[in-house]
Amino acid sequence: NQERVNIMSYQKLSPVELIAAVKKKIESYTDLKCYDAVPVNAESPFYYAEITRILPANTKTMFRDNYTVWIHCIAERSDSSVGVYNLIEKLQEALSEDISLPEPFELIMQTDDGVQTIKTDKSGEKHAVVTFEFMVCYGFKCKI
């Protein structure tokens, strides 16, 4: 008597919906703009979020994807790094609270993977990149 696993076709979370949820959390907590595409001459300080990787993370019972998101913190022009450090701190506080995803998606894990780099852009603005991982379940496997 062999067991079969019923594999249904599930819809994955759209990258657009994930970035929208990240932007909403950042903007509501920091009162700063978070872009998915930075407009020409955008006034700093602001954040910019981009998905850099989507990997399957399925288990025996769940269909999951792991989204890597880089969040760029762009501080006002200054010789000091205090502005960019403040942006990093506000961002990490904002995302210490889980993002909200639409039904039927479930956020399994939200992880701060830390500051990847801090540099000074040609414009004189300090620029940090902070990486976050979002593990999202989009369906369950069932045996029939």
Contacts in CASP RR format, 6 or more apart in sequence:
PFRMAT RR
TARGET T0000
AUTHOR 0000-0000-0000
METHOD contacts of the structure
MODEL  1
NQERVNIMSYQKLSPVELIAAVKKKIESYTDLKCYDAVPVNAESPFYYAE
ITRILPANTKTMFRDNYTVWIHCIAERSDSSVGVYNLIEKLQEALSEDIS
LPEPFELIMQTDDGVQTIKTDKSGEKHAVVTFEFMVCYGFKCKI
3 143 0 8 1.000
4 143 0 8 1.000
4 144 0 8 1.000
5 141 0 8 1.000
5 142 0 8 1.000
5 143 0 8 1.000
5 144 0 8 1.000
6 141 0 8 1.000
6 142 0 8 1.000
6 143 0 8 1.000
6 144 0 8 1.000
7 141 0 8 1.000
10 63 0 8 1.000
10 138 0 8 1.000
10 139 0 8 1.000
11 138 0 8 1.000
12 65 0 8 1.000
12 138 0 8 1.000
13 65 0 8 1.000
13 67 0 8 1.000
13 101 0 8 1.000
13 105 0 8 1.000
13 136 0 8 1.000
13 138 0 8 1.000
15 51 0 8 1.000
15 54 0 8 1.000
15 67 0 8 1.000
17 101 0 8 1.000
17 102 0 8 1.000
17 105 0 8 1.000
18 51 0 8 1.000
18 67 0 8 1.000
18 69 0 8 1.000
18 101 0 8 1.000
18 134 0 8 1.000
18 136 0 8 1.000
19 36 0 8 1.000
19 49 0 8 1.000
19 50 0 8 1.000
19 51 0 8 1.000
19 69 0 8 1.000
21 99 0 8 1.000
21 100 0 8 1.000
21 101 0 8 1.000
22 34 0 8 1.000
22 49 0 8 1.000
22 69 0 8 1.000
22 71 0 8 1.000
22 95 0 8 1.000
22 99 0 8 1.000
22 132 0 8 1.000
22 134 0 8 1.000
23 34 0 8 1.000
23 35 0 8 1.000
23 36 0 8 1.000
23 49 0 8 1.000
24 99 0 8 1.000
24 100 0 8 1.000
25 94 0 8 1.000
25 95 0 8 1.000
25 97 0 8 1.000
25 99 0 8 1.000
25 100 0 8 1.000
26 32 0 8 1.000
26 34 0 8 1.000
26 47 0 8 1.000
26 49 0 8 1.000
26 71 0 8 1.000
26 91 0 8 1.000
26 94 0 8 1.000
26 95 0 8 1.000
27 33 0 8 1.000
27 34 0 8 1.000
28 94 0 8 1.000
29 90 0 8 1.000
29 93 0 8 1.000
29 94 0 8 1.000
29 97 0 8 1.000
30 47 0 8 1.000
30 87 0 8 1.000
30 90 0 8 1.000
30 91 0 8 1.000
30 94 0 8 1.000
32 45 0 8 1.000
32 46 0 8 1.000
32 47 0 8 1.000
32 87 0 8 1.000
32 90 0 8 1.000
33 42 0 8 1.000
33 46 0 8 1.000
33 47 0 8 1.000
34 46 0 8 1.000
34 47 0 8 1.000
34 48 0 8 1.000
34 49 0 8 1.000
34 71 0 8 1.000
35 42 0 8 1.000
35 46 0 8 1.000
35 47 0 8 1.000
35 48 0 8 1.000
35 49 0 8 1.000
36 48 0 8 1.000
36 49 0 8 1.000
36 50 0 8 1.000
38 46 0 8 1.000
38 48 0 8 1.000
38 74 0 8 1.000
42 74 0 8 1.000
44 74 0 8 1.000
44 75 0 8 1.000
44 76 0 8 1.000
44 77 0 8 1.000
44 125 0 8 1.000
45 73 0 8 1.000
45 74 0 8 1.000
45 75 0 8 1.000
45 76 0 8 1.000
45 83 0 8 1.000
45 87 0 8 1.000
46 74 0 8 1.000
47 71 0 8 1.000
47 72 0 8 1.000
47 73 0 8 1.000
47 74 0 8 1.000
47 87 0 8 1.000
47 91 0 8 1.000
48 71 0 8 1.000
48 72 0 8 1.000
48 74 0 8 1.000
49 69 0 8 1.000
49 70 0 8 1.000
49 71 0 8 1.000
49 72 0 8 1.000
50 69 0 8 1.000
50 70 0 8 1.000
50 72 0 8 1.000
51 67 0 8 1.000
51 68 0 8 1.000
51 69 0 8 1.000
52 68 0 8 1.000
52 69 0 8 1.000
52 70 0 8 1.000
52 131 0 8 1.000
53 66 0 8 1.000
53 67 0 8 1.000
53 68 0 8 1.000
54 65 0 8 1.000
54 66 0 8 1.000
54 67 0 8 1.000
54 68 0 8 1.000
55 65 0 8 1.000
55 66 0 8 1.000
55 68 0 8 1.000
56 64 0 8 1.000
56 65 0 8 1.000
56 66 0 8 1.000
57 64 0 8 1.000
57 65 0 8 1.000
57 66 0 8 1.000
57 135 0 8 1.000
58 64 0 8 1.000
60 141 0 8 1.000
61 140 0 8 1.000
61 141 0 8 1.000
62 108 0 8 1.000
62 137 0 8 1.000
62 139 0 8 1.000
62 140 0 8 1.000
62 141 0 8 1.000
63 137 0 8 1.000
63 138 0 8 1.000
63 139 0 8 1.000
63 140 0 8 1.000
63 141 0 8 1.000
64 108 0 8 1.000
64 135 0 8 1.000
64 136 0 8 1.000
64 137 0 8 1.000
64 138 0 8 1.000
65 135 0 8 1.000
65 136 0 8 1.000
65 138 0 8 1.000
66 133 0 8 1.000
66 134 0 8 1.000
66 135 0 8 1.000
66 136 0 8 1.000
67 133 0 8 1.000
67 134 0 8 1.000
67 135 0 8 1.000
67 136 0 8 1.000
68 113 0 8 1.000
68 131 0 8 1.000
68 132 0 8 1.000
68 133 0 8 1.000
69 131 0 8 1.000
69 132 0 8 1.000
69 133 0 8 1.000
69 134 0 8 1.000
70 116 0 8 1.000
70 129 0 8 1.000
70 130 0 8 1.000
70 131 0 8 1.000
71 91 0 8 1.000
71 129 0 8 1.000
71 130 0 8 1.000
71 131 0 8 1.000
71 132 0 8 1.000
72 127 0 8 1.000
72 128 0 8 1.000
72 129 0 8 1.000
73 84 0 8 1.000
73 87 0 8 1.000
73 88 0 8 1.000
73 91 0 8 1.000
73 127 0 8 1.000
73 128 0 8 1.000
73 129 0 8 1.000
73 130 0 8 1.000
74 87 0 8 1.000
74 121 0 8 1.000
74 125 0 8 1.000
74 126 0 8 1.000
74 127 0 8 1.000
75 83 0 8 1.000
75 84 0 8 1.000
75 86 0 8 1.000
75 87 0 8 1.000
75 125 0 8 1.000
75 126 0 8 1.000
75 127 0 8 1.000
75 128 0 8 1.000
76 83 0 8 1.000
76 125 0 8 1.000
77 123 0 8 1.000
77 124 0 8 1.000
77 125 0 8 1.000
78 126 0 8 1.000
81 118 0 8 1.000
81 126 0 8 1.000
83 126 0 8 1.000
84 118 0 8 1.000
84 126 0 8 1.000
84 127 0 8 1.000
84 128 0 8 1.000
87 128 0 8 1.000
88 115 0 8 1.000
88 128 0 8 1.000
88 130 0 8 1.000
91 130 0 8 1.000
92 112 0 8 1.000
92 114 0 8 1.000
92 130 0 8 1.000
95 110 0 8 1.000
95 112 0 8 1.000
95 132 0 8 1.000
96 112 0 8 1.000
98 107 0 8 1.000
98 110 0 8 1.000
99 107 0 8 1.000
99 110 0 8 1.000
99 134 0 8 1.000
101 107 0 8 1.000
101 136 0 8 1.000
104 138 0 8 1.000
104 139 0 8 1.000
105 136 0 8 1.000
105 137 0 8 1.000
105 138 0 8 1.000
106 136 0 8 1.000
106 137 0 8 1.000
107 134 0 8 1.000
107 135 0 8 1.000
107 136 0 8 1.000
107 137 0 8 1.000
108 135 0 8 1.000
108 136 0 8 1.000
108 137 0 8 1.000
109 133 0 8 1.000
109 134 0 8 1.000
109 135 0 8 1.000
110 132 0 8 1.000
110 133 0 8 1.000
110 134 0 8 1.000
110 135 0 8 1.000
111 132 0 8 1.000
111 133 0 8 1.000
111 134 0 8 1.000
111 135 0 8 1.000
112 130 0 8 1.000
112 131 0 8 1.000
112 132 0 8 1.000
113 130 0 8 1.000
113 131 0 8 1.000
113 132 0 8 1.000
113 133 0 8 1.000
114 130 0 8 1.000
114 131 0 8 1.000
115 128 0 8 1.000
115 129 0 8 1.000
115 130 0 8 1.000
116 129 0 8 1.000
116 130 0 8 1.000
116 131 0 8 1.000
117 128 0 8 1.000
117 129 0 8 1.000
118 126 0 8 1.000
118 127 0 8 1.000
118 128 0 8 1.000
119 126 0 8 1.000
119 127 0 8 1.000
119 128 0 8 1.000
120 126 0 8 1.000
120 127 0 8 1.000
121 127 0 8 1.000
END
